[in-house]
Every structure is written in structure tokens, then in C-alpha cells.
């Protein structure tokens, strides 16, 4: 701060020390805002994913604001489905119900189609997606792949699998049809989703702002007005790459988000005092706003604490790996270049040195003051470093909107079928072994 004030003194400004301090603070704020607006795009670039040029200060917000109406539409369907369970008074599997919600979001955001997975399970997209996630590898082979991940690709090519090929053909054909439909639509009629975002940059060597969804026509123009043919433009994102990114959405966004939401509902059903505190915060939120969006959900601090503590207790990615880029010594241990380092996030989240009474659900662990006193790498639900989860903000936005909409209308309750503690499975991600059965009641105090 003193350095900034000294820097400002180099300019012929007639201002008091207090004014100089205010200007310095504004410059710091502007620098942080710039970083925040471009950071997700730098993450995409490091992961090798082509993307539009970010709009400094606003690019990140524009990106997610485009997705909010799609998430809210899926949340409308979720609320309708939860009301059916509330009216019945029966215990039900909240994990399965929330899985339908996340499936609807992925179908809408990544695949450009609107579905209702709960009430239309025979929809071709829903049916094939469920088959896709019902795949189980032979257990010893799974252990081999976990120990030696570099063997996955060559072995997958050698082992024939008719079911896998049928699923691949369906999703590839589905995306190709969606791309064809988008190309035939006028720009103003195209949905503002992740699929369209990828289509906008697939055939241009010019980075454009996220708000610009009319670059496909520019790519299709054959020449200029004077008849001079245009130079061939560099292809930045192929159709195969678009399909690959859509698959990543399906793989990374379905089970992880649905499990996190289901675990949160389970914990709130058990800890009614926490649920009432969250409902009060949501009620105050709706007194100020008509609906949740990317900006105003950040106001819900206790909701953020609840989601964070849920992810600490039940991190979907309970382990992840990193390859050493070069030889390095860490606390006297030599790590050679190319070595694979396994990081046990789930174990770290239960270390009593950093988390007193780690088995307990205590959202207040994530107040601003508590977080500032902890090492940041003691909490790793999304990994860390340049290869951390690039979809973190979208996943949190989706989870928060779903939870806001649910607790505004309903109260989660325990039932005779609610298991304490839960039985968990830990195959590729952490999740409930046999579902999460609770009851839900319509609120009368909202």
C-alpha cells in the first residue's frame, strides 16, 4: 500500500494523504476485478481448451449470466418434482431426484436440449445418459487403471465393447444434429449455452467477446464485397473437440453435483437448526430479489458455508493426481520428474490438526475469519493449482441455485429410512452407496 502511495506522489496531484490512499485502494480493487474477470479463461487455456477472448472486468460475469436462465428453468422442474414428494408425505431417494436436476442442466447447457429426466425417463438422451453412468469396469481392471492411468487409452482401444460403441454413436450423432440445427437458425434465435459458445469459436481465428453470438455467419462468408476471396481462416475448435468438451460436461458435472446437493439435503435434514438458519437467510434474500442469478447468490454467505462444509465432509473428487514437471525436493523427499503424486483430499479434510471434531457438520468453519486462519491446501474439493476444476464456478452456481429454490419452498426431514451414518461408495467419485432417503415437507412459515 505504501508503495502505491509513493508511486502516486510521482504525479502532480494536489491531494491529501487520505485521497491518495483511496485512489490506491481503487487501483488494487480494479486489478483484482480484472483478474477475476479473466481467470476462468486462463484456466481453460491452460487445459488446452479454445475459448473466446475474455472481456476484462465483465467477461466472467457475462459467461455465467448466459447460463443462469437455463439453470433456473431446470430448477423450476426440480421444484415441481419436489412438491409431488412433499404432497405424498413418503420417504424418497433425494439423490436420484437431484440427479435428474443435474442431468437436465447438463442437457440444456452442454448439449443444447431441454429434458425432464424425472418425468420422461424414456427420453433418448436421458436413457442413454443413464446407461452411460451405469457402466462398471471389472473391479481388478479398475484397480489397475487407478494405479497405472497411462494404460487406460491403449487398453480401451484393444478391448471391444459393443455397448460403449453404441453410446458413443448416439451422443456423437446427437451433437452433430444439434450443430446442424444451430447452423440453420438465425443468430438471434440460438440458445445462449456452452454448446453455442464452442460453436462460435470453432472456425475463426479472431477471439470475440462472449456476448457476440454471430460469428458463424462470418465464418461461412466466401468472399468480400469486391469479389476478392478471403483468406482461409484457421480452425480453432473442431467438431470432435466440441463433442469431447460436451462429454467432459457429462462426466464431470452429473454425479459430482447431484451427490453434493444430496449430501447437503441429508445434512440439513439431520441438523434442523442449520436448515432454519439457511431458510431465514433465503427468506431475507427473496425480500430483496425476485430470483437468484450469478451476482446476487454471492450475498448468501451461510449458504456458501453449508455447501463448503458439505464438500469437506463428502468431497466428490476424494483423490486426484498430479505429475511432477521437474525434479523437486519437498521436506527432504526427492520427487523425480514424471512421477505421479496422489493427493488424498478426503483424508486431508478429516485431519483433526486442521479440522477440530472433523466428523461433525459445522458450517461456521467457513466464515471469512476461520478461512483466513487455515492453510488453503487443507480444503481441496476442486483440486488446486493450474489444473484445478475449470467448472468450479458453474458447479457452485448450479448447486446454490438449486438449494435456494428448494429451501425457499420446502423443509428437508429425516425419515425411518434415513441412515446414520451413510453408506458410501468410492469408485470414480464419492457418492451414496444405496441412495439417500429422506422426507420433504412444504414450508408454512415462508
N, C-alpha and C positions, 0 to 999 in steps of 0.2 A: 504494500500500500504506500509506504514512504517513497519507494522508488517511482511509483506512478505520479505522486505529488511533485517530486523533484523534476520528473520529465515535463510536467505541465508548466513548471516555472520557466522552462526554456522559451515559452511562447509569451508574447507581450499582452497577457491578460490581466486586467485590473480586477482581481477577485480576492476575496478573503480566503483564509485557510479552509473555512467550512465549505465554501463554494468549490474550492479545488478538490476537497475530499468527496463532495457529491459528484463532481464530474468523473473522478477516478472510479467511484463505485459504479457509475453508469457504464463506464468503459468495460469494467470487469463483467457486469451483467450482460452487456452486448456480446462480449466474447463467449460467455457461457451459452447464451442463446444461439449464437452461430454454431457452436459445437453440437448443441442438442439437435439443431435442425438438419445437420449433415451427417451425424454419427451413424444412423442406421444404414445410410447409403454406403459409407465407408466399410461397414461390416459386410454388406452384400458384395462389394468389390473384392474384399479380401477372400471371401468364399468362392470367388470366381463367377459370380452371377452378374450378368449385364443389367444395367438399370438406367432409368432416365437421370439426367443431371439434377441434383437437388436444388431447390430454391432456398438460398440462405435465409435463415430466420423463420421461414414458413414452410419449407419443403416437407419436413417430417409431419407437421400437423395436417397439411393438405393430403398426404398419403393416407393417413388413418381416417381422416374425416370422410373420405370417399367410401370407406368400408363400413362406417357406423350404421347407415341406414340398412345395409344388408344384415348386419348382426342384430339390429333391433327387430327386423322382420322375423328372423328365426326366433328371437326371444318372445315375440307375440305368440308364435305357435307353442313355445315352451309353456307359457303361462296358461294357455287354453288346455294343454295336456295335463298340467299340474292341477287345474281346477277339477278335472274329471276324477283324479285320485283323491282330492280333498272331499269332494261330494260323496265318494264311496265310503270314506272312513276306514278303508282297508290298508294294510301294510303293503308296500310295493318296493321294487328294486329301483332306487333313485339313480344308481349308476347306469342302468340301462336307459332310463328316461333322459338323463343328461347326455348320454352317448348319442341319442337321436338328435339332440340340440346341436352338439358339435359337428355331427355329420351334416346337418342342414347348413351350418355356417361354412364348412369346407366346400360343400357342393355349390354354394352360392358364390363364395369369394374366389375359390381356385378353379372351379370347373364351369362357372357361369350358368348354373341351372338352379332353379328353386324346387325343393322337395320337402315333403313332410314325412320323415323317416318313421315317426311314431305311428301314424295312421295309414301310411301307404308303404308297408314293408316290402310289397311286391314290385315297387318301382325298380326298373332295371338298374339304375345307378345304386340305389340303396342295397339291393340284393347282391350285386357283385362286390360292393364295398365290404359288406358283412362277410362274404366268403373270403375276401382278401385278408381280413383280420382274423379269420378262423384258422388260417394256416398255422400248423405246428410242425417244427422240424423234429426229426428223430433226436431224442434227448442227447445221446452221446455226441452226435454230429453238431448239435448246438453248442456243447461244451468245447468242442474242437474249434468252432468258429469264434467263440468268445476268447479262447486262448491264442488263436492264430488268425486274426481278422483278414490277413492278406490272402488266405486260402479261399475266401468266400467266392470271389469272382471266378477263378478258374474252375472250381468245383461246380459252381452253378451252371457253367457252360457245358460241363461234361454230363451232368445228371439230367436226363429227360424228365419233363414234368408237364403232362398234358393240361392239368388243371391251371397251373401257373400261366401257360401259354394262352389259354382261353381268357383268363382275366386280363392279361396284357393286351390281347387283341381287342377286348371290349373297351378298355379305358383309352387305348390309342385311337380307336375308331370314334369314340365319344368326343374326345378333344378335337380330332380332325373335323368332325361335323360342326362343333361349336365354332371353330376358327372359320370355317366356310360360311356359317351364318353371319358371323360378325363382319366379314368382308363384304357381304351383300347389304348390310344395314347402313343407313346414313349415320355419320359420326355422332349426331345429337341423340340418336336412339340407342347407342351402345351403352351397355351397363358399365358403371364405374367400379370394376372389380380387379382383382390381381391378374386374372387372365387377360383382360384388356390392356392392363399396364404392360404386360410382357409383349402383347401383340404390337403395341405402339412403338416398341424399340427393336423389333425383330429385323427390320430391313432398312435401317437408317444409320448413317454414320454421324448424325447430329444428335447430341443429347438434348432433350426437350424437357420442359417443366412437367411435373406430374399432372397439372391441371389441363394440359394440352392433350386431347384425345383424338386429334385429327391429323395424324402423321401417316396413316396407312394410305390415304389418297395421294399424298405427296410421293410416297414410295412407288405408287403404281403409275405415275405420270411418265409417259415415254419420252417426252422431249420438251423443249422450251417453246415459247410462243413464236420465235423466229425460225423454227424448224431445225435448229441445231440440236442433235441428240445429246441428252445429258450423259455425264459420265456414270458408269456403273457404280452403284452405291455399295459400300461394304456391308455384308450381312453380319449383324451383331448377335442375333439370337435365332437359332434355327428352330424348326418345328419340333425336332427331337428334344432340344433343350427346354422348350416350353412344356412339353409333356413331362419331362423329368422334374421340372420345378413343381408342376401340379401334383405329381406323385409324392414329392417331398412334403407338400402341404398335407396330403392324406396321411402319410406315415407319421409325421411329427406332430400334427395338430389334432388328431382324433382321440386316441386313447389317453394321451397325456392331459389334455384339457378336461375331458369328461371325468377322469379319475380325480383330478384336483377339485373340481366342483362337487363331486360326490363325497369326497373326504371332508370338504368344508361343511356340507349339509349334515353329514354324520356328526361332526364335532359340535356343530351348533345345536343339534337335537339333544346331545348329551349335556352341553353347557348352556342351559337356558338363560343364565344371566348375561352371557356374552351375546346371545342372539337378541335379547331385548335391547341391549346397548346398541347393537348394529341396527336394529329396526328403528330406534329413536334417531340415529344419525341419518338413515334413509328417509324417514318422515320429514326431517328438517331440510334434507336435500330437495325433496319434491315441493316443499313450500317455496323454494327459490327457483326451481327449474321445472320445465314441462316434461323433459325426457333426458336420459343420460347421453352424453356424447364424449368425444375424446378429451375435450378440455375440462368439462365440469366433473368428470368422475375422479379427477385428481384431488378434488376437495374432500373426498370421503376417506379420511385418514384412518379411521378404525376399520373400515372395510379392507384397506391395504394391509393393516396389521393382521386381520383374520386370514386373508389369503396367504400372506407371508409365513405365518405360523403353521398354516396347513401344509405349505410346501416344505417347511422344515421337518415336520413330523412325517410326511409322506412325499418325499421328492420323487416324481415320476422317473427322472433320469438319476437313479440312485448310484450310478457309477459312470464314469466317462474316461477316455484315454487321450493322451497327447504324445506325439512323437518328438523326441529331442532333436532340435535342428542342428545342434553342435555339441561337442564335448563340454561338460559342465560339472562343477563341484557344488554340492548342496549340503551344508552342515557336515562336511567331511566325507560325503558319499559321492563317488565318481559316477556320473551318468554319461555313457558314451553316445555319440551322435547316432541317431536312428533307433535308439532304444524306445520302447513303448512304455509309458508311465501310466499306471492305473490310478485314478483318483476316486477314493470311496466316499462320495458326497454323503451318502446315507449314514456312514459311521461318524463322519465329522459332525453332522447335525445332531448327534446324540452324545457328543463328548461333554461330560459334566464340567470340564475345565472352562468351557465357553458358554455352556447352557445349563445352569443350575436346574435340578429336577427335570432332566430332559424329556421324561415321559409325559409330562403334563402339558396341557394346551393352555398357553399363556400368551395371548396376542400382544400384551404390553411389552414383550421382549423386543418389539419392533417400533417402539417410539423413536423419534429422531435422536433423543439423548442416548438411549440404550444402544442404538446402531453405531453412534459415533465412538462409543467406548469399546467396540468389538473389532477384531481384525476382519476385514471384508471377506477374506477367503475362508471364513468359518461358516459361511452361508453360500451354498453353490447349487441352487435348484436349476439354474440355467447354464452351468459351467462358468468359465471366466476366461478373460484374455481375448485375443483377436478371433478365436474360434468359438466364442460363446454363442448361445442360441440367437440367431438373427431374427427369429419370430417372437422374441420375448414380449415386446410391447403389444403386438397383436394378440398374443395368447392372454396376457393380463387384461387387456381391454375386453376381450370376449368373456373372460371369466367374471370380471367385475360387472359388466352389463347384465349378464345372466343372474348373478347373485342379487344385484339391486332390484331387478324386476321380480325375482322370486320372493325375497323377504318383504317387499312392499305389500304383497298380497297375502302371503302365507307364513305359517309358522311350522318349522320342522320339529317333529316329535319322535320320541322313542316308541318302539312297539315291542311286543313279546318276541318278535323275530330279530330284533336288533342285537347283534353280537358284540360283546365287550370282553376282550379285545377283538378286533377284526382279524380274520384270516387273510393273509396277503399272498399274492403270487409275485414272483420277480423273474419273469422271463426276459423280454427285451426292455420292458418298463415296469415300474411298480404299480400294482393295482389290487383291488379286492379279489380274493380267490373265488368267492361264491356270491358276488353281488353285495349290495348294502341295502338292507331292508329297514325302512323307517315309515312313519306315517306323516301326513301333512294336513294341516287344518287352515281353513280360511280365516284371516285376521278379522276381528271385530272392533279393534281399537285403532285402526289406521284412519 
